[in-house]
C-alpha cells in the first residue's frame, strides 16, 4: 500500500484508524475540560493583553529592520 492510499476498510465498512486519528481521539479523551467561565476569562485576559503584545512586536521589528 502506497503512503497516499487510504487504509482499506475493516469488517464494518469503516476505514481503519490512522495514527493521526488515534492521537486525536486520545487527546480528546485525555484533555482537561475547562469550564465556560475559565474559557471566557482566558479570552478576556488574552484580548486585554494583545494591544501591548502587538506594540512590543512592532517596536522589536522596527529595531531590527535595516
C-alpha positions as CSV (number, residue, x, y, z in Angstrom):
1,X,0.0,0.0,0.0
2,X,1.4,3.4,-1.0
3,X,1.6,6.3,1.5
4,X,-1.1,8.3,-0.4
5,X,-3.7,5.5,-0.4
6,X,-6.2,5.4,2.4
7,X,-6.2,2.3,4.6
8,X,-8.7,-0.4,3.4
9,X,-12.0,-0.7,5.3
10,X,-12.3,-3.2,8.2
11,X,-15.1,-5.6,8.6
12,X,-17.8,-3.0,9.5
13,X,-17.2,-0.8,6.4
14,X,-15.2,1.9,8.2
15,X,-11.6,2.7,7.3
16,X,-9.1,1.6,9.9
17,X,-8.0,4.1,12.4
18,X,-4.9,6.0,11.4
19,X,-2.2,7.1,13.8
20,X,-3.4,10.7,13.5
21,X,-7.0,9.7,14.3
22,X,-5.9,7.7,17.3
23,X,-3.8,10.6,18.5
24,X,-6.8,13.0,18.1
25,X,-9.1,10.6,19.9
26,X,-6.7,10.2,22.8
27,X,-6.2,13.9,23.0
28,X,-9.9,14.5,23.2
29,X,-10.3,11.9,25.9
30,X,-7.3,13.0,28.0
31,X,-7.5,16.7,27.5
32,X,-8.6,18.6,30.6
33,X,-12.0,20.1,30.3
34,X,-12.3,23.8,31.1
35,X,-15.4,25.5,32.3
36,X,-17.0,28.1,30.1
37,X,-16.1,30.7,32.8
38,X,-12.5,29.7,32.5
39,X,-12.5,29.9,28.7
40,X,-14.2,33.3,28.7
41,X,-11.9,34.6,31.4
42,X,-8.8,33.4,29.5
43,X,-10.2,35.0,26.3
44,X,-10.8,38.3,28.1
45,X,-7.3,38.3,29.5
46,X,-5.8,37.5,26.1
47,X,-7.7,40.2,24.3
48,X,-6.8,42.7,27.1
49,X,-3.0,41.9,26.6
50,X,-3.0,41.7,22.8
51,X,-2.5,45.5,22.2
52,X,0.6,45.6,24.4
53,X,2.0,42.5,22.7
54,X,1.3,44.0,19.3
55,X,3.0,47.2,20.2
56,X,6.1,45.3,21.6
57,X,6.2,43.2,18.4
58,X,6.2,46.2,16.1
59,X,8.8,48.0,18.2
60,X,11.1,44.9,18.1
61,X,10.6,44.6,14.4
62,X,11.4,48.3,13.8
63,X,14.6,47.9,15.9
64,X,15.8,45.0,13.7
65,X,14.9,46.4,10.3
66,X,17.8,48.0,8.4
